[in-house]
Amino acid sequence: MQYTKLGNTDILVSKLCYGSLTLGPLQKNLPLKDGAAVIEKAVDLGVNFIDTADLYGTYPYIREVLKTHKDLIVASKSYAYDTETASETLERALRETGRDYIDIFLLHEQEGPLTLKGHREALEYFIARKQEGIIRAVGISTHHTAAVKAAALMSEVDIIHPILNYKGLGIVDGTRQEMEEAIKLAYECGKGIYIMKALGGGHLIADIRQAFDYILSFPYAHSIAVGMQRIEEVYANVSYFESGTIPNNLQAALESYDRKLFIQDWCIGCGKCVERCSQGALSIDSEGQAFVMQDKCLLCGYCGSVCDQLAIKVI
């Protein structure tokens, strides 16, 4: 496994980052020991970097693994916008992972200069905690080129976690080329870059070799976060990151997993999920229930977090 420092920080991470979203209640909702075992396998194979978020509900899995692998690099993020919400989400991360520090804390889903300004108080709080040694690096996650470009020019931002894949899926405000250029700027400004959605939320699994070849040849990324919820996925991803190959049996296993966003029949059509979806993949149909356009859906499961009826799952 290849390791490198995240930009100008001293944080050394594996090229493959473990994306934990798929383990938790927004998606697979694995039993604690089962989810921890998948992470543990990745760690045993050389992965030392785990991505999570306040929204994901995956801290318990990570806490289990940290009991025996105390030096793992953990990145989390939250929608905090002021001191109160920043303090609350940071304290939850520390409490639920069982640590007295967190390596990386990000402002979740930033859109551009205006949202960065609107979340400035939270950012200042995280910067203060960084000065105290409670956080090692701060930054943003984003699906927007505008946010990458804005954060690239902010000296107080250490890390940027942007979306990128060979088809440009999920980039809200531009093309793949425009996102590449924004990330290049940030990289050259010394930001630590770790990519999300290299497989387009699972939509590019059938083209996994092309997807991985593209992202691994992209020269302006230190690490790539990939969601893994099965041991077979761990073996396949580690194999490709290390050798550029995936054994045929693992390839077949990956392609057999058909994941989709599923709306339960008790949906009341409140529309909260429609408002939450930044991809425009949800609408209310003629029967008054949520309807998903699968070709637009990135399978992030974030819509499920606002569903009071618990009617949305990635399965």
C-alpha positions in Angstrom: 0.0 0.0 0.0 1.3 3.5 -0.9 1.3 6.2 1.8 1.7 9.9 1.5 1.2 13.0 3.6 -2.0 15.0 3.1 -0.7 18.2 1.6 1.2 20.5 4.0 0.1 18.5 7.0 2.1 15.9 8.7 -0.7 13.3 8.5 0.5 10.2 6.6 -2.4 8.3 5.0 -2.8 5.3 2.7 -3.8 5.8 -0.9 -7.0 3.9 -0.2 -9.2 5.5 2.4 -12.0 3.5 4.0 -15.4 5.1 3.3 -17.6 4.1 6.2 -20.9 5.5 5.1 -22.1 2.2 3.6 -21.8 0.3 6.8 -24.2 2.4 8.9 -27.9 3.1 9.3 -28.2 5.2 6.1 -27.2 2.1 4.1 -26.4 -1.5 5.0 -26.8 -1.0 8.8 -24.5 -3.9 9.6 -24.4 -5.4 13.1 -21.5 -3.8 15.1 -19.2 -6.7 15.0 -19.8 -7.4 11.3 -19.1 -3.8 10.3 -16.0 -3.6 12.5 -14.7 -6.8 11.0 -14.9 -5.3 7.5 -12.9 -2.3 8.6 -10.5 -4.6 10.5 -9.8 -6.5 7.3 -9.0 -3.3 5.4 -6.6 -2.2 8.2 -4.9 -5.6 8.2 -4.3 -5.1 4.4 -2.7 -1.7 4.9 -5.5 0.9 5.0 -4.8 3.4 7.8 -7.3 6.1 6.9 -11.1 6.1 7.7 -13.7 8.6 6.6 -16.9 9.1 8.5 -19.3 11.9 9.4 -21.6 13.0 12.2 -24.5 12.1 9.9 -23.3 8.6 9.1 -23.8 6.9 12.5 -20.7 4.8 12.0 -18.6 5.9 15.0 -19.4 2.7 16.9 -17.7 0.6 14.2 -14.6 2.8 14.2 -14.5 2.7 18.0 -14.3 -1.1 17.9 -11.4 -1.1 15.5 -9.6 1.7 17.4 -9.4 -0.6 20.5 -6.7 -2.6 18.7 -5.4 -0.1 16.1 -5.0 3.1 18.0 -3.0 5.0 15.4 -5.6 5.0 12.6 -6.2 8.3 10.9 -9.9 9.3 11.3 -11.6 12.1 9.3 -15.1 13.2 10.3 -17.3 16.1 9.2 -20.5 17.9 10.2 -23.0 20.5 9.2 -22.1 22.7 12.1 -22.5 26.4 11.4 -21.9 28.1 14.7 -20.0 27.5 18.0 -22.8 25.5 19.6 -23.3 23.0 16.7 -19.5 22.8 16.2 -18.9 21.9 19.8 -21.8 19.5 19.9 -20.6 17.5 16.8 -17.0 17.5 17.8 -17.8 16.3 21.3 -19.9 13.5 19.8 -17.1 12.4 17.5 -14.7 12.3 20.5 -17.1 10.5 22.8 -18.3 7.9 20.3 -14.9 7.1 18.9 -13.4 6.9 22.4 -10.6 9.3 21.6 -9.4 12.6 23.1 -8.5 14.0 19.6 -9.6 13.6 16.0 -7.2 13.8 13.1 -9.4 15.7 10.6 -12.7 17.5 11.0 -14.5 19.0 8.0 -17.4 21.3 7.2 -19.7 18.9 5.4 -21.1 19.6 1.9 -19.9 23.1 1.4 -21.1 24.8 -1.8 -19.0 27.9 -2.3 -17.9 31.2 -0.8 -21.4 32.0 0.6 -21.8 28.8 2.5 -18.2 29.0 3.8 -19.0 32.5 5.0 -22.2 31.2 6.6 -20.3 28.4 8.4 -17.4 30.7 9.4 -18.2 30.6 13.2 -18.0 26.8 13.2 -14.8 26.9 11.2 -13.3 29.3 13.7 -14.2 26.9 16.5 -12.5 24.0 14.8 -9.4 26.1 14.2 -9.3 27.0 17.9 -9.6 23.3 18.8 -6.8 22.6 16.3 -4.5 25.0 18.2 -5.3 23.1 21.3 -4.3 19.8 19.7 -7.9 18.3 19.8 -8.1 18.4 16.0 -5.0 17.9 13.8 -6.4 19.4 10.5 -9.5 21.2 9.4 -11.2 21.6 6.0 -14.3 20.9 3.9 -16.1 18.3 1.9 -17.9 19.3 -1.3 -19.6 18.3 -4.6 -19.0 21.9 -5.9 -16.1 23.3 -7.9 -16.8 26.7 -6.4 -16.2 25.4 -2.9 -12.9 23.7 -3.9 -11.7 26.9 -5.5 -12.7 29.1 -2.6 -11.2 26.8 0.0 -8.0 26.5 -2.0 -7.3 30.1 -1.3 -8.1 30.0 2.4 -4.8 29.5 4.4 -6.8 28.2 7.4 -8.1 25.2 5.4 -5.8 22.2 5.5 -7.9 19.5 3.8 -10.4 19.3 0.9 -12.6 16.3 0.3 -14.1 16.7 -3.2 -16.1 14.5 -5.5 -14.5 13.2 -8.7 -14.9 10.3 -11.0 -14.3 9.6 -14.7 -17.9 10.3 -15.7 -18.2 13.5 -13.6 -21.2 12.0 -11.8 -22.4 14.2 -8.9 -20.5 17.4 -9.6 -23.2 19.9 -9.0 -21.9 23.1 -10.7 -19.5 22.1 -13.4 -17.8 19.5 -15.6 -15.3 16.9 -14.7 -12.6 19.0 -16.3 -13.6 22.0 -14.2 -13.4 20.0 -11.0 -10.0 18.6 -12.1 -8.8 22.2 -12.5 -10.2 23.3 -9.2 -8.6 20.3 -7.4 -5.3 21.0 -9.1 -5.4 24.6 -7.8 -6.0 23.3 -4.3 -3.3 20.7 -4.5 -0.8 23.3 -5.7 -1.8 25.5 -2.7 -0.7 22.7 -0.4 -4.1 21.3 0.6 -4.5 17.7 1.5 -6.8 16.2 -1.1 -8.8 13.0 -0.6 -11.4 12.1 -3.3 -14.9 10.8 -2.8 -17.3 8.9 -5.1 -14.6 7.5 -7.4 -17.1 4.8 -8.3 -20.0 7.2 -8.5 -21.8 5.9 -5.4 -21.6 2.4 -6.9 -22.9 3.3 -10.4 -19.5 2.7 -11.9 -18.9 -0.8 -10.4 -19.3 -2.4 -13.8 -16.5 -0.2 -15.1 -14.4 -0.5 -11.9 -11.1 -0.9 -13.8 -11.7 2.3 -15.9 -12.9 4.2 -12.8 -9.9 3.2 -10.7 -7.4 3.7 -13.6 -8.7 7.2 -14.0 -8.7 8.2 -10.4 -5.3 6.5 -9.6 -3.7 8.3 -12.5 -5.1 11.7 -11.4 -2.0 13.4 -10.1 -3.6 15.8 -7.7 -5.0 13.5 -5.0 -3.3 12.1 -2.0 -5.9 9.5 -1.1 -9.2 8.1 -2.5 -12.1 7.2 -0.2 -14.1 4.2 -1.3 -17.1 2.8 0.5 -16.8 -0.9 1.5 -19.4 -3.0 3.2 -18.2 -6.5 2.3 -14.9 -8.3 2.8 -14.9 -9.1 -1.0 -14.9 -5.4 -1.7 -12.0 -4.8 0.6 -9.9 -7.5 -1.1 -10.8 -6.2 -4.5 -10.1 -2.5 -3.8 -6.8 -3.2 -2.0 -5.8 -5.5 -4.9 -6.4 -2.8 -7.5 -4.7 0.0 -5.5 -1.6 -2.2 -5.0 -1.3 -4.1 -8.2 -3.8 -2.6 -10.7 -5.6 -5.9 -11.0 -8.7 -7.6 -9.5 -9.0 -11.4 -9.5 -11.9 -12.5 -11.7 -13.8 -14.1 -8.9 -13.8 -10.8 -6.9 -14.8 -8.8 -10.0 -17.8 -11.1 -10.5 -18.8 -10.8 -6.9 -18.7 -7.0 -7.1 -20.8 -6.9 -10.2 -23.4 -9.1 -8.6 -24.2 -6.5 -5.9 -27.0 -4.3 -7.3 -27.5 -1.4 -4.9 -30.5 0.9 -5.3 -32.3 3.6 -3.3 -35.6 2.1 -2.2 -38.7 4.0 -1.1 -41.0 2.1 1.3 -44.7 2.1 0.6 -45.4 4.0 3.8 -43.9 7.2 2.4 -46.2 10.1 3.1 -44.8 12.4 0.4 -43.7 15.2 2.7 -41.0 16.3 0.2 -38.2 16.6 2.7 -36.1 14.1 0.8 -36.6 16.0 -2.4 -35.4 19.2 -0.8 -32.4 17.4 0.7 -31.1 15.8 -2.6 -28.5 18.0 -4.2 -28.5 15.8 -7.3 -32.2 16.3 -8.2 -32.7 12.6 -8.1 -36.0 12.6 -6.1 -39.5 13.9 -6.9 -43.0 13.4 -5.7 -45.0 11.2 -8.0 -48.7 11.3 -9.0 -49.6 9.1 -6.1 -48.1 11.5 -3.6 -45.0 9.4 -2.7 -41.3 10.0 -3.3 -39.9 8.7 -6.5 -36.2 8.1 -7.3 -34.6 8.6 -10.7 -31.9 5.9 -10.4 -29.7 7.3 -13.1 -29.2 10.5 -11.1 -28.9 8.9 -7.6 -25.5 8.7 -6.1 -26.6 6.3 -3.4 -25.3 8.5 -0.6 -28.4 7.9 1.5 -28.4 11.5 2.8 -32.1 11.8 1.9 -32.8 9.0 4.4 -31.5 11.2 7.2 -34.4 13.7 6.9 -37.1 11.1 6.5 -39.2 11.1 9.6 -41.0 8.0 8.4 -37.8 5.9 8.0 -39.1 5.1 4.5 -35.8 5.4 2.6 -32.9 3.0 2.4 -30.0 2.1 0.2 -30.3 -1.7 -0.3 
